[in-house]
Amino acid sequence: MSALEGSGSPSMKTRINSIKMKFKGMNKYDKIAVGLAAWISLGVVVTVVNLATSSQLRPRSNANGDRIGRPVSYMTTGQAIGHLGQYETVRFKVGYTDTDNNGTEFLDQYKNYTSGFVVCIFSSDLSNYSSDPASTYLGETVDVSGMVTTYDGYIEMLNPVRIAAVS
């Protein structure tokens, strides 16, 4: 018996039993989804989201306007594919940069963007940087923090909350 089952209203016990019944016969991905729904209904995720968005975790700027933050652990671009939809820090060397007609900047691991990791910074967000990211980080190894996503089969990060050159 879990701590939740031992203490709670009858309606809480009913909800837990209902969730347990749904788990029977499901594959692991369905179980994850139902489990997440249960946590959301219990209000646990709200607390996690509040912690993740607290001002202590947001990037700050130093006197030069450079974005800084607390030290972070990182993963490689190869590991990032297993973390789609999650906020992570990815370390890679910027081998190529580009700017499209709308002013969106791209920091690419390789010139052929479909074979590596891509960071996309929309023109509306470039004002968050003290200097042009495309020219600043070309040839540099960087840590980028944000949500790992995919587009047309390649791994990318849109508007990272933190970019830092690795010294």
DSSP file (Angstrom, degrees, kcal/mol; ACC not computed):
  #  RESIDUE AA STRUCTURE BP1 BP2  ACC     N-H-->O    O-->H-N    N-H-->O    O-->H-N    TCO  KAPPA ALPHA  PHI   PSI    X-CA   Y-CA   Z-CA
    1    1 A M              0   0    0      0, 0.0     2,-0.1     0, 0.0     0, 0.0   0.000 360.0 360.0 360.0 130.4    0.0    0.0    0.0
    2    2 A S     >  -     0   0    0      1,-0.1     4,-2.0     4,-0.0     5,-0.2  -0.331 360.0-108.1 -81.8 167.8    1.4    3.4   -1.0
    3    3 A A  H  > S+     0   0    0      1,-0.2     4,-1.3     2,-0.2    -1,-0.1   0.854 120.7  54.8 -63.2 -33.8    1.4    6.5    1.2
    4    4 A L  H  4 S+     0   0    0      1,-0.2    -1,-0.2     2,-0.2    12,-0.1   0.890 108.7  47.1 -67.3 -37.9   -1.2    8.0   -1.0
    5    5 A E  H  4 S+     0   0    0      1,-0.2    -2,-0.2    11,-0.0    -1,-0.2   0.870 109.4  54.0 -71.1 -35.2   -3.5    5.0   -0.6
    6    6 A G  H  < S+     0   0    0     -4,-2.0     2,-0.5     1,-0.2    -1,-0.2   0.787 115.6  35.8 -72.6 -27.6   -3.1    4.9    3.2
    7    7 A S  S  < S+     0   0    0     -4,-1.3     2,-0.3    -5,-0.2    -1,-0.2  -0.967  91.6  75.9-130.5 117.9   -4.1    8.5    3.7
    8    8 A G  S    S-     0   0    0     -2,-0.5    -4,-0.0    -3,-0.1    -3,-0.0  -0.874  74.7 -69.0 161.0 167.4   -6.7   10.1    1.7
    9    9 A S     >  -     0   0    0     -2,-0.3     4,-2.0     1,-0.1     3,-0.4  -0.285  48.8-106.8 -74.5 163.1  -10.3   10.5    0.9
   10   10 A P  H  > S+     0   0    0      0, 0.0     4,-2.3     0, 0.0     5,-0.2   0.855 121.9  56.9 -58.3 -34.3  -12.4    7.8   -0.6
   11   11 A S  H  > S+     0   0    0      2,-0.2     4,-2.1     1,-0.2     5,-0.1   0.870 105.3  50.8 -67.1 -34.0  -12.5    9.8   -3.9
   12   12 A M  H  > S+     0   0    0     -3,-0.4     4,-2.3     2,-0.2    -1,-0.2   0.915 110.6  48.8 -66.4 -42.9   -8.6    9.7   -3.9
   13   13 A K  H  X S+     0   0    0     -4,-2.0     4,-2.6     1,-0.2    -2,-0.2   0.889 110.1  52.2 -64.0 -38.7   -8.6    6.0   -3.4
   14   14 A T  H  X S+     0   0    0     -4,-2.3     4,-2.3     2,-0.2    -1,-0.2   0.912 109.3  49.5 -62.8 -42.9  -11.1    5.6   -6.2
   15   15 A R  H  X S+     0   0    0     -4,-2.1     4,-2.1     2,-0.2    -2,-0.2   0.919 111.9  48.2 -62.7 -43.6   -8.9    7.6   -8.5
   16   16 A I  H  X S+     0   0    0     -4,-2.3     4,-2.4     1,-0.2    -2,-0.2   0.924 112.2  48.4 -64.2 -44.8   -5.9    5.5   -7.6
   17   17 A N  H  X S+     0   0    0     -4,-2.6     4,-2.0     1,-0.2    -1,-0.2   0.885 110.1  52.8 -63.1 -38.4   -7.7    2.3   -8.1
   18   18 A S  H  X S+     0   0    0     -4,-2.3     4,-1.6     1,-0.2    -1,-0.2   0.906 109.7  48.2 -62.5 -42.2   -9.1    3.5  -11.5
   19   19 A I  H  X S+     0   0    0     -4,-2.1     4,-1.3     1,-0.2    -2,-0.2   0.905 108.7  54.0 -65.3 -41.8   -5.5    4.3  -12.6
   20   20 A K  H  X S+     0   0    0     -4,-2.4     4,-0.8     1,-0.2     3,-0.4   0.897 107.0  51.8 -59.2 -40.8   -4.3    0.9  -11.5
   21   21 A M  H >< S+     0   0    0     -4,-2.0     3,-0.7     1,-0.2    -1,-0.2   0.871 105.6  55.1 -65.1 -36.7   -6.9   -0.8  -13.6
   22   22 A K  H 3< S+     0   0    0     -4,-1.6    -1,-0.2     1,-0.2    -2,-0.2   0.802  99.0  63.2 -66.9 -27.6   -5.9    1.2  -16.7
   23   23 A F  H >< S+     0   0    0     -4,-1.3     3,-1.8    -3,-0.4    -1,-0.2   0.796  79.2  99.3 -68.0 -28.1   -2.3    0.0  -16.3
   24   24 A K  T << S+     0   0    0     -4,-0.8     3,-0.1    -3,-0.7    -3,-0.0  -0.416  96.6   4.9 -65.6 126.9   -3.3   -3.6  -16.9
   25   25 A G  T 3  S+     0   0    0      1,-0.3    -1,-0.3    -2,-0.2     2,-0.2   0.507  99.3 127.8  81.7   4.7   -2.6   -4.7  -20.5
   26   26 A M    <   -     0   0    0     -3,-1.8    -1,-0.3     1,-0.1     2,-0.1  -0.623  59.1-119.6 -92.6 152.6   -1.0   -1.4  -21.5
   27   27 A N     >  -     0   0    0     -2,-0.2     4,-2.1    -3,-0.1     3,-0.2  -0.372  39.4 -96.5 -79.0 172.1    2.4   -1.1  -23.2
   28   28 A K  H  > S+     0   0    0      1,-0.2     4,-1.9     2,-0.2     5,-0.1   0.824 122.5  53.5 -63.9 -31.7    5.1    1.0  -21.4
   29   29 A Y  H  > S+     0   0    0      2,-0.2     4,-2.1     1,-0.2    -1,-0.2   0.894 109.2  47.9 -70.8 -39.0    4.4    4.2  -23.4
   30   30 A D  H  > S+     0   0    0     -3,-0.2     4,-2.6     2,-0.2     5,-0.2   0.889 110.3  53.4 -65.4 -37.9    0.7    4.1  -22.5
   31   31 A K  H  X S+     0   0    0     -4,-2.1     4,-2.7     1,-0.2    -2,-0.2   0.893 107.3  50.9 -63.5 -39.4    1.6    3.5  -18.9
   32   32 A I  H  X S+     0   0    0     -4,-1.9     4,-2.6     2,-0.2    -1,-0.2   0.930 111.2  48.2 -62.7 -44.6    3.9    6.5  -18.9
   33   33 A A  H  X S+     0   0    0     -4,-2.1     4,-2.3     2,-0.2    -2,-0.2   0.919 114.2  45.1 -63.5 -44.3    1.1    8.7  -20.3
   34   34 A V  H  X S+     0   0    0     -4,-2.6     4,-2.3     2,-0.2    -1,-0.2   0.909 112.6  52.0 -67.0 -40.8   -1.4    7.4  -17.8
   35   35 A G  H  X S+     0   0    0     -4,-2.7     4,-2.2    -5,-0.2    -2,-0.2   0.911 110.0  48.7 -61.1 -42.4    1.1    7.8  -14.9
   36   36 A L  H  X S+     0   0    0     -4,-2.6     4,-2.5     1,-0.2    -1,-0.2   0.907 109.7  52.3 -63.8 -41.8    1.8   11.4  -16.0
   37   37 A A  H  X S+     0   0    0     -4,-2.3     4,-2.5     1,-0.2    -1,-0.2   0.885 108.5  51.7 -61.2 -37.8   -1.9   12.1  -16.1
   38   38 A A  H  X S+     0   0    0     -4,-2.3     4,-1.5     2,-0.2    -2,-0.2   0.928 109.9  47.9 -64.5 -44.5   -2.3   10.7  -12.6
   39   39 A W  H  X>S+     0   0    0     -4,-2.2     5,-1.8     1,-0.2     6,-0.7   0.893 111.6  51.0 -64.1 -38.6    0.5   13.0  -11.3
   40   40 A I  H ><5S+     0   0    0     -4,-2.5     3,-1.4     1,-0.2    -1,-0.2   0.937 109.0  50.4 -63.3 -44.6   -1.1   16.0  -13.0
   41   41 A S  H 3<5S+     0   0    0     -4,-2.5    -1,-0.2     1,-0.3    -2,-0.2   0.787 109.7  51.9 -66.0 -24.3   -4.5   15.2  -11.5
   42   42 A L  H 3<5S-     0   0    0     -4,-1.5    -1,-0.3    -5,-0.2    -2,-0.2   0.515 114.1-118.8 -88.1  -5.1   -2.8   15.0   -8.1
   43   43 A G  T <X5S+     0   0    0     -3,-1.4     4,-1.0    -4,-0.5    -3,-0.2   0.526  78.9 121.3  85.5   5.5   -1.1   18.4   -8.5
   44   44 A V  H  ><S+     0   0    0     -5,-1.8     4,-1.7     1,-0.2     3,-0.4   0.901  70.2  55.3 -70.0 -40.1    2.5   17.2   -8.4
   45   45 A V  H  > S+     0   0    0     -6,-0.7     4,-2.9     1,-0.2     5,-0.2   0.844  99.5  61.5 -64.4 -33.1    3.5   18.4  -11.8
   46   46 A V  H  > S+     0   0    0      1,-0.2     4,-2.3     2,-0.2    -1,-0.2   0.910 104.8  48.6 -58.6 -42.0    2.3   22.0  -10.9
   47   47 A T  H  X S+     0   0    0     -4,-1.0     4,-2.2    -3,-0.4    -1,-0.2   0.916 111.5  49.1 -64.1 -43.5    4.9   22.0   -8.1
   48   48 A V  H  X S+     0   0    0     -4,-1.7     4,-2.5     2,-0.2    -2,-0.2   0.918 111.4  49.4 -62.8 -43.5    7.7   20.7  -10.5
   49   49 A V  H  X S+     0   0    0     -4,-2.9     4,-1.6     1,-0.2    -1,-0.2   0.906 109.5  51.8 -63.1 -41.6    6.7   23.4  -13.1
   50   50 A N  H  < S+     0   0    0     -4,-2.3     4,-0.3    -5,-0.2    -1,-0.2   0.901 111.5  47.5 -61.8 -40.3    6.9   26.1  -10.5
   51   51 A L  H >< S+     0   0    0     -4,-2.2     3,-1.2     1,-0.2    -2,-0.2   0.915 110.9  51.2 -65.4 -42.5   10.3   24.9   -9.4
   52   52 A A  H 3< S+     0   0    0     -4,-2.5    -1,-0.2     1,-0.3    -2,-0.2   0.753 113.4  44.6 -69.1 -23.8   11.6   24.8  -13.0
   53   53 A T  T 3< S+     0   0    0     -4,-1.6    -1,-0.3    -5,-0.2    -2,-0.2   0.333  83.1 126.6-102.3   7.7   10.4   28.3  -13.8
   54   54 A S  S X> S-     0   0    0     -3,-1.2     3,-1.7    -4,-0.3     4,-0.7  -0.307  72.7-115.9 -65.2 152.1   11.6   29.9  -10.6
   55   55 A S  T 34 S+     0   0    0      1,-0.3     3,-0.3     2,-0.2    -1,-0.1   0.723 111.3  68.9 -63.4 -21.4   13.9   33.0  -11.1
   56   56 A Q  T 34 S+     0   0    0      1,-0.2    -1,-0.3    -5,-0.1    14,-0.2   0.788 103.6  43.2 -67.1 -26.2   16.8   31.1   -9.5
   57   57 A L  T <4 S+     0   0    0     -3,-1.7    -1,-0.2    -6,-0.2    -2,-0.2   0.581  92.8  98.5 -96.2 -11.3   17.0   28.8  -12.5
   58   58 A R  S  < S-     0   0    0     -4,-0.7   104,-0.0    -3,-0.3    -5,-0.0  -0.481  84.1-101.2 -76.3 147.3   16.5   31.4  -15.2
   59   59 A P        -     0   0    0      0, 0.0     2,-0.2     0, 0.0    10,-0.2  -0.347  39.2-159.7 -65.3 148.9   19.6   32.7  -17.0
   60   60 A R  E     -A   68   0A   0      8,-3.2     8,-4.2    -3,-0.1     2,-0.4  -0.720  12.9-119.4-119.9 172.8   20.9   36.1  -15.9
   61   61 A S  E     -A   67   0A   0      6,-0.3     6,-0.2    -2,-0.2     2,-0.1  -0.922  18.3-143.3-115.6 143.0   23.2   38.6  -17.6
   62   62 A N    >   -     0   0    0      4,-2.2     3,-2.0    -2,-0.4     6,-0.0  -0.221  46.8 -78.0 -88.5-172.1   26.5   39.8  -16.3
   63   63 A A  T 3  S+     0   0    0      1,-0.3    -1,-0.0     2,-0.1    -2,-0.0   0.783 133.0  53.0 -61.0 -28.0   27.8   43.4  -16.6
   64   64 A N  T 3  S-     0   0    0      2,-0.1    -1,-0.3     1,-0.0     3,-0.1   0.488 118.8-110.4 -84.8  -2.7   28.7   42.8  -20.2
   65   65 A G    <   +     0   0    0     -3,-2.0    65,-0.3     1,-0.3     2,-0.2   0.480  69.7 145.8  87.0   2.3   25.2   41.6  -21.0
   66   66 A D        -     0   0    0     63,-0.1    -4,-2.2    64,-0.1     2,-0.4  -0.519  55.6-112.5 -74.5 140.7   26.4   38.0  -21.5
   67   67 A R  E     +A   61   0A   0     -6,-0.2     2,-0.3    96,-0.2    -6,-0.3  -0.580  44.8 173.8 -75.3 129.5   23.9   35.4  -20.4
   68   68 A I  E     +A   60   0A   0     -8,-4.2    -8,-3.2    -2,-0.4     2,-0.3  -0.870   6.5 161.3-130.7 164.4   25.2   33.5  -17.4
   69   69 A G        -     0   0    0     -2,-0.3     3,-0.1   -10,-0.2   -12,-0.1  -0.943  46.3 -56.4-164.9-176.3   23.7   30.9  -15.1
   70   70 A R  S    S-     0   0    0     -2,-0.3   -13,-0.0   -14,-0.2   -14,-0.0  -0.351  72.5 -81.2 -70.7 156.4   24.5   28.2  -12.6
   71   71 A P        -     0   0    0      0, 0.0     2,-0.3     0, 0.0    -1,-0.1  -0.286  55.0-160.9 -57.0 142.2   26.9   25.4  -13.7
   72   72 A V        -     0   0    0     -3,-0.1     2,-0.3    73,-0.0    -3,-0.0  -0.916  17.7-126.1-127.1 151.8   25.1   22.8  -15.7
   73   73 A S        -     0   0    0     -2,-0.3     2,-0.3    17,-0.0    16,-0.2  -0.647  35.6-157.8 -87.3 157.2   25.7   19.2  -16.6
   74   74 A Y        -     0   0    0     -2,-0.3     2,-0.3    14,-0.1    16,-0.2  -0.842  13.5-146.0-134.7 167.8   25.5   18.5  -20.3
   75   75 A M  B     -b   90   0B   0     14,-2.0    16,-2.7    -2,-0.3     2,-0.1  -0.867  28.1-105.7-127.4 164.8   24.9   15.7  -22.8
   76   76 A T     >  -     0   0    0     -2,-0.3     4,-1.3    14,-0.2     3,-0.3  -0.382  34.2-107.3 -82.7 167.6   26.3   15.1  -26.3
   77   77 A T  H  > S+     0   0    0     14,-0.5     4,-0.7     1,-0.2    -1,-0.1   0.845 121.1  57.5 -65.0 -32.0   24.2   15.6  -29.4
   78   78 A G  H  4 S+     0   0    0      1,-0.2     3,-0.4     2,-0.2    -1,-0.2   0.841 107.5  46.9 -66.1 -33.0   24.1   11.8  -29.8
   79   79 A Q  H >4 S+     0   0    0     -3,-0.3     3,-1.4     1,-0.2    -1,-0.2   0.749  96.7  74.8 -77.9 -23.9   22.5   11.5  -26.4
   80   80 A A  H >< S+     0   0    0     -4,-1.3     3,-2.4     1,-0.3    -1,-0.2   0.801  80.5  69.5 -62.3 -30.7   20.0   14.3  -27.1
   81   81 A I  G >< S+     0   0    0     -4,-0.7     3,-0.7    -3,-0.4    -1,-0.3   0.801  95.5  55.8 -59.7 -27.7   17.8   12.2  -29.3
   82   82 A G  G <  S+     0   0    0     -3,-1.4    -1,-0.3    -4,-0.2    -2,-0.2   0.390 103.7  56.8 -83.2   4.6   16.8   10.2  -26.3
   83   83 A H  G X   +     0   0    0     -3,-2.4     3,-1.9    -4,-0.1    65,-0.5  -0.059  69.8 158.3-127.1  32.5   15.6   13.4  -24.5
   84   84 A L  T <  S+     0   0    0     -3,-0.7    65,-0.2     1,-0.3     3,-0.1  -0.322  71.3  17.7 -59.9 136.6   13.0   14.8  -27.0
   85   85 A G  T 3  S+     0   0    0     63,-3.7     2,-0.3     1,-0.3    -1,-0.3   0.511 104.7 111.0  80.6   4.8   10.6   17.1  -25.4
   86   86 A Q  S <  S-     0   0    0     -3,-1.9    62,-2.3    62,-0.3     2,-0.6  -0.830  74.0-115.5-112.8 150.7   12.8   17.6  -22.3
   87   87 A Y  E     + C   0 147B   0     -2,-0.3     2,-0.3    60,-0.2    60,-0.3  -0.760  54.8 151.1 -83.0 119.3   14.7   20.7  -21.2
   88   88 A E  E     - C   0 146B   0     58,-2.8    58,-2.3    -2,-0.6     2,-0.5  -0.866  47.3-116.3-141.0 169.4   18.4   19.7  -21.4
   89   89 A T  E     - C   0 145B   0     -2,-0.3   -14,-2.0    56,-0.2     2,-0.4  -0.979  31.2-168.1-113.2 125.5   21.9   21.2  -21.9
   90   90 A V  E     -bC  75 144B   0     54,-2.8    54,-2.5    -2,-0.5     2,-0.5  -0.937   7.9-152.0-117.2 133.9   23.6   19.9  -25.0
   91   91 A R  E     + C   0 143B   0    -16,-2.7   -14,-0.5    -2,-0.4     2,-0.3  -0.908  31.4 141.3-107.1 130.6   27.3   20.5  -25.8
   92   92 A F  E     - C   0 142B   0     50,-2.0    50,-2.9    -2,-0.5     2,-0.5  -0.982  50.2-104.1-158.3 163.4   28.5   20.7  -29.4
   93   93 A K  E     - C   0 141B   0     -2,-0.3     2,-0.9    48,-0.3    48,-0.3  -0.828  32.9-129.4 -94.4 128.3   30.9   22.5  -31.7
   94   94 A V        +     0   0    0     46,-2.8    45,-2.7    -2,-0.5    15,-0.2  -0.669  35.2 168.6 -78.7 108.3   29.3   25.0  -34.0
   95   95 A G        +     0   0    0     13,-1.8     2,-0.3    -2,-0.9    14,-0.2   0.620  62.7  16.1 -96.7 -15.9   30.7   24.1  -37.4
   96   96 A Y  E     -E  108   0C   0     12,-1.8    12,-3.3    14,-0.2     2,-0.3  -0.984  60.2-165.2-158.1 143.0   28.4   26.3  -39.6
   97   97 A T  E     +E  107   0C   0     -2,-0.3     2,-0.3    10,-0.2    10,-0.2  -0.938   9.9 176.4-130.1 156.7   26.0   29.2  -39.1
   98   98 A D  E     -E  106   0C   0      8,-1.7     8,-3.0    -2,-0.3     2,-0.4  -0.987  18.5-150.2-154.5 155.6   23.3   30.7  -41.3
   99   99 A T  E     -E  105   0C   0     -2,-0.3     6,-0.2     6,-0.2     2,-0.0  -0.999  19.4-145.6-129.9 128.9   20.7   33.4  -41.3
  100  100 A D    >   -     0   0    0      4,-2.4     3,-1.8    -2,-0.4     6,-0.0  -0.236  37.0 -89.2 -86.9-178.8   17.5   33.0  -43.3
  101  101 A N  T 3  S+     0   0    0      1,-0.3    -1,-0.1     2,-0.1    -2,-0.0   0.711 126.4  55.3 -63.9 -21.7   15.5   35.8  -45.1
  102  102 A N  T 3  S-     0   0    0      2,-0.1    -1,-0.3     0, 0.0    21,-0.2   0.446 120.3-106.1 -90.5  -0.9   13.4   36.4  -41.9
  103  103 A G    <   +     0   0    0     -3,-1.8     2,-0.3     1,-0.3    -2,-0.1   0.496  69.2 149.1  88.7   4.1   16.6   37.0  -39.8
  104  104 A T        -     0   0    0     18,-0.1    -4,-2.4    19,-0.1     2,-0.3  -0.561  37.3-143.6 -71.3 132.5   16.3   33.7  -38.0
  105  105 A E  E     -EF  99 121C   0     16,-2.7    16,-3.1    -2,-0.3     2,-0.4  -0.783  10.6-158.8-103.5 144.6   19.8   32.4  -37.1
  106  106 A F  E     -EF  98 120C   0     -8,-3.0    -8,-1.7    -2,-0.3     2,-0.6  -0.981   8.3-163.1-124.1 129.3   21.0   28.8  -37.1
  107  107 A L  E     -EF  97 119C   0     12,-2.7    12,-2.4    -2,-0.4     2,-0.3  -0.951  24.3-169.7-108.4 110.7   23.9   27.4  -35.3
  108  108 A D  E     -EF  96 118C   0    -12,-3.3   -12,-1.8    -2,-0.6   -13,-1.8  -0.787  31.5-146.1-108.8 144.2   24.6   24.0  -36.9
  109  109 A Q  S    S+     0   0    0      8,-2.5     2,-0.3    -2,-0.3    -1,-0.1   0.895  92.7  15.6 -68.0 -40.4   26.9   21.2  -35.9
  110  110 A Y  S    S-     0   0    0      7,-0.3   -14,-0.2   -15,-0.1    -1,-0.1  -0.893  80.6-113.3-130.5 160.0   27.6   20.5  -39.5
  111  111 A K  S    S+     0   0    0     -2,-0.3     2,-1.3     1,-0.2    -1,-0.1   0.900 112.9  64.8 -60.5 -39.7   27.1   22.4  -42.8
  112  112 A N  S >  S-     0   0    0      1,-0.2     3,-2.3     3,-0.1    -1,-0.2  -0.719  78.7-164.8 -83.0  95.3   24.6   19.7  -43.8
  113  113 A Y  G >  S+     0   0    0     -2,-1.3     3,-1.1     1,-0.3    -1,-0.2   0.702  78.6  68.3 -59.3 -22.1   22.1   20.5  -41.0
  114  114 A T  G 3  S+     0   0    0      1,-0.2    -1,-0.3    40,-0.1    41,-0.1   0.617  98.6  51.5 -75.5  -9.1   20.2   17.3  -41.5
  115  115 A S  G <  S+     0   0    0     -3,-2.3    -1,-0.2     2,-0.1     2,-0.2   0.297 114.9  25.4-110.1  11.3   23.1   15.2  -40.2
  116  116 A G  S <  S-     0   0    0     -3,-1.1    39,-0.4    -4,-0.2     2,-0.3  -0.783  94.0 -57.9-150.9-165.3   23.8   17.0  -36.9
  117  117 A F        -     0   0    0     -2,-0.2    -8,-2.5    37,-0.1     2,-0.4  -0.651  45.1-162.2 -89.5 141.5   22.4   19.2  -34.2
  118  118 A V  E     -Fg 108 156C   0     37,-1.6    39,-1.9    -2,-0.3     2,-0.5  -0.982  11.1-159.6-129.0 135.9   20.8   22.6  -34.9
  119  119 A V  E     -Fg 107 157C   0    -12,-2.4   -12,-2.7    -2,-0.4     2,-0.5  -0.973  13.6-161.7-111.4 127.8   20.1   25.5  -32.7
  120  120 A C  E     -Fg 106 158C   0     37,-2.6    39,-3.5    -2,-0.5     2,-0.6  -0.942   7.5-174.0-114.0 123.0   17.4   27.9  -34.1
  121  121 A I  E     -F  105   0C   0    -16,-3.1   -16,-2.7    -2,-0.5     5,-0.1  -0.953  21.2-136.8-119.5 112.2   17.2   31.5  -32.8
  122  122 A F    >   -     0   0    0     -2,-0.6     3,-2.1   -18,-0.2     4,-0.5  -0.318  20.2-117.3 -67.5 149.1   14.3   33.5  -34.1
  123  123 A S  G >  S+     0   0    0      1,-0.3     3,-1.1     2,-0.2     4,-0.4   0.822 113.6  62.4 -57.6 -33.2   14.9   37.1  -35.1
  124  124 A S  G 3  S+     0   0    0      1,-0.2    -1,-0.3     2,-0.1     3,-0.2   0.690 106.5  45.9 -66.4 -17.5   12.5   38.3  -32.4
  125  125 A D  G X  S+     0   0    0     -3,-2.1     3,-1.7     1,-0.1    -1,-0.2   0.429  83.4  92.3-104.8  -1.5   14.7   36.8  -29.8
  126  126 A L  G X  S+     0   0    0     -3,-1.1     3,-1.8    -4,-0.5    -1,-0.1   0.756  73.4  71.2 -66.0 -22.7   18.1   38.0  -31.0
  127  127 A S  G 3  S+     0   0    0     -4,-0.4    -1,-0.3     1,-0.3    -2,-0.1   0.655  83.4  71.9 -67.6 -13.1   17.8   41.1  -28.8
  128  128 A N  G <  S+     0   0    0     -3,-1.7     2,-0.4     2,-0.0    -1,-0.3   0.548  89.8  74.8 -75.8  -6.5   18.4   38.7  -25.8
  129  129 A Y  S <  S-     0   0    0     -3,-1.8   -63,-0.1    -4,-0.1     3,-0.0  -0.863  73.3-144.0-113.2 141.9   22.0   38.4  -26.9
  130  130 A S  S    S+     0   0    0     -2,-0.4     2,-0.3   -65,-0.3    -1,-0.1   0.726  89.2  17.6 -75.1 -21.1   24.7   41.0  -26.4
  131  131 A S  S    S-     0   0    0    -66,-0.1    -1,-0.1    -5,-0.1     3,-0.0  -0.935 103.2 -73.3-143.6 167.2   26.3   40.1  -29.7
  132  132 A D     >  -     0   0    0     -2,-0.3     4,-2.6     1,-0.2     3,-0.3  -0.462  37.8-151.0 -65.0 115.8   25.3   38.2  -32.9
  133  133 A P  H  > S+     0   0    0      0, 0.0     4,-2.5     0, 0.0     5,-0.2   0.867  91.3  58.7 -58.8 -37.6   25.2   34.5  -31.9
  134  134 A A  H  > S+     0   0    0      1,-0.2     4,-0.6     2,-0.2    -2,-0.0   0.914 116.5  31.9 -61.4 -43.3   26.0   33.3  -35.5
  135  135 A S  H  4 S+     0   0    0     -3,-0.3    -1,-0.2     2,-0.2     3,-0.1   0.827 118.7  54.8 -83.0 -31.3   29.3   35.2  -35.6
  136  136 A T  H  < S+     0   0    0     -4,-2.6    -2,-0.2     1,-0.2    -1,-0.1   0.904 117.2  32.4 -67.4 -42.1   30.1   34.9  -31.9
  137  137 A Y  H >< S+     0   0    0     -4,-2.5     3,-2.3    -5,-0.2   -43,-0.4   0.460  80.7 125.0-102.4  -1.8   29.8   31.1  -31.6
  138  138 A L  T 3< S+     0   0    0     -4,-0.6   -43,-0.2     1,-0.3     3,-0.1  -0.416  89.4   8.1 -60.4 124.8   31.1   29.9  -35.1
  139  139 A G  T 3  S+     0   0    0    -45,-2.7    -1,-0.3     1,-0.3     2,-0.2   0.356 108.4 117.1  85.1  -5.3   33.9   27.5  -34.5
  140  140 A E    <   -     0   0    0     -3,-2.3   -46,-2.8   -46,-0.1     2,-0.6  -0.636  68.1-124.2 -95.4 150.4   33.2   27.5  -30.7
  141  141 A T  E     -C   93   0B   0     25,-0.3    25,-3.2   -48,-0.3     2,-0.3  -0.848  42.9-175.1 -87.9 127.7   32.2   24.6  -28.5
  142  142 A V  E     -CD  92 165B   0    -50,-2.9   -50,-2.0    -2,-0.6     2,-0.5  -0.876  30.5-139.0-127.6 154.8   29.0   25.7  -26.8
  143  143 A D  E     -CD  91 164B   0     21,-2.8    21,-2.1    -2,-0.3     2,-0.4  -0.974  26.0-171.7-105.5 124.4   26.5   24.5  -24.1
  144  144 A V  E     -CD  90 163B   0    -54,-2.5   -54,-2.8    -2,-0.5     2,-0.4  -0.968   5.1-159.8-118.9 135.5   23.0   25.3  -25.1
  145  145 A S  E     +CD  89 162B   0     17,-2.6    16,-2.2    -2,-0.4    17,-1.3  -0.952  41.0  83.4-119.0 132.5   20.1   24.8  -22.7
  146  146 A G  E    S-C   88   0B   0    -58,-2.3   -58,-2.8    -2,-0.4     2,-0.4  -0.972  79.9 -35.2 167.7-166.5   16.4   24.5  -23.8
  147  147 A M  E     -C   87   0B   0     11,-0.4    11,-0.6    -2,-0.3     2,-0.5  -0.689  52.4-134.7 -85.9 128.9   13.9   21.9  -25.1
  148  148 A V  E     +H  157   0C   0    -62,-2.3   -63,-3.7   -65,-0.5   -62,-0.3  -0.703  39.3 158.8 -81.8 125.7   15.2   19.2  -27.4
  149  149 A T  E     -H  156   0C   0      7,-3.1     7,-2.9    -2,-0.5     2,-0.3  -0.765  31.3-126.3-135.0 179.4   12.9   18.8  -30.4
  150  150 A T  E     -H  155   0C   0      5,-0.2     2,-0.3    -2,-0.2     5,-0.2  -0.950  14.4-173.4-129.5 155.4   13.0   17.4  -33.9
  151  151 A Y  E >  S-H  154   0C   0      3,-2.2     3,-2.1    -2,-0.3    -2,-0.0  -0.937  77.5 -14.7-146.8 124.0   12.1   18.9  -37.3
  152  152 A D  T 3  S-     0   0    0     -2,-0.3     3,-0.1     1,-0.3    -2,-0.0   0.805 129.8 -52.8  50.2  33.3   12.0   16.9  -40.5
  153  153 A G  T 3  S+     0   0    0      1,-0.3     2,-0.3     0, 0.0    -1,-0.3   0.351 114.4 107.1  91.5  -6.6   14.0   14.1  -38.8
  154  154 A Y  E <  S- H   0 151C   0     -3,-2.1    -3,-2.2   -39,-0.0     2,-0.3  -0.784  71.0-112.2-107.6 156.5   16.9   16.2  -37.4
  155  155 A I  E     + H   0 150C   0    -39,-0.4   -37,-1.6    -2,-0.3     2,-0.3  -0.647  45.8 160.3 -87.7 134.8   17.5   17.1  -33.8
  156  156 A E  E     -gH 118 149C   0     -7,-2.9    -7,-3.1    -2,-0.3     2,-0.4  -0.923  34.8-140.3-146.0 170.7   17.2   20.8  -32.9
  157  157 A M  E     -gH 119 148C   0    -39,-1.9   -37,-2.6    -2,-0.3     2,-0.4  -0.981  20.8-147.6-135.6 122.8   16.7   23.3  -30.1
  158  158 A L  E    S-g  120   0C   0    -11,-0.6   -11,-0.4    -2,-0.4   -37,-0.2  -0.777  71.9 -17.7 -94.3 132.3   14.5   26.3  -30.7
  159  159 A N  S    S-     0   0    0    -39,-3.5    -1,-0.2    -2,-0.4   -38,-0.1   0.901  82.2-143.6  41.7  68.6   15.3   29.6  -28.9
  160  160 A P        -     0   0    0      0, 0.0   -14,-0.3     0, 0.0     3,-0.1  -0.230   8.6-137.8 -60.3 149.8   17.5   28.2  -26.2
  161  161 A V  S    S+     0   0    0    -16,-2.2     2,-0.3     1,-0.2   -15,-0.2   0.631  88.2  25.2 -81.8 -13.7   17.3   29.8  -22.8
  162  162 A R  E     +D  145   0B   0    -17,-1.3   -17,-2.6  -104,-0.0     2,-0.4  -0.971  56.7 177.9-152.7 133.2   21.1   29.7  -22.4
  163  163 A I  E     +D  144   0B   0     -2,-0.3     2,-0.4   -19,-0.2   -19,-0.2  -0.994  15.0 169.7-131.3 129.5   24.1   29.6  -24.8
  164  164 A A  E     -D  143   0B   0    -21,-2.1   -21,-2.8    -2,-0.4     2,-0.2  -0.987  32.3-126.3-142.5 131.1   27.6   29.6  -23.3
  165  165 A A  E     -D  142   0B   0     -2,-0.4     2,-0.5   -23,-0.2   -23,-0.3  -0.528  31.3-123.4 -69.7 140.2   30.9   29.1  -25.0
  166  166 A V              0   0    0    -25,-3.2   -25,-0.3    -2,-0.2    -1,-0.1  -0.757 360.0 360.0 -88.2 125.0   32.9   26.4  -23.2
  167  167 A S              0   0    0     -2,-0.5    -1,-0.1     0, 0.0   -25,-0.0   0.492 360.0 360.0 -86.0 360.0   36.3   27.6  -22.0
